[in-house]
Amino acid sequence: MPDLPRTYLLLDATGNAYRSGTPGRWGGHRRSRIYGRLDCRSAVRAIAAGHYVKFRVFFANEATAVAAGYRPCAICCPDRYLTWKERSR
């Protein structure tokens, strides 16, 4: 039986899921609508504790996460978070 190509479930700019042959480069949390780096220490800690995974989403790039209405993580993207916070006022 031949190996099927691996696909990844990502969100597009409208927040709709689609399959991609390329893994997401940014992760997010659907409930809190926060995005960040895949190695974010806060997300990694939550995943290790058995949380977060159920609401985990992935984006091809940062622009898509922003377009989908997600904000930057204050832990792994502090500069982006501060810019977002200033613009949100």
Buried (B, 14 or more C-beta within 10 A) or exposed (E): EEEEEEEEEBBBBEBEEEEBEEEBBBBBBBEEBBBBBEEBEBBBEBBEEEEBEEEBBBBBEBEBBBBBEBBBBBBBBEEBBEEBEEEEE
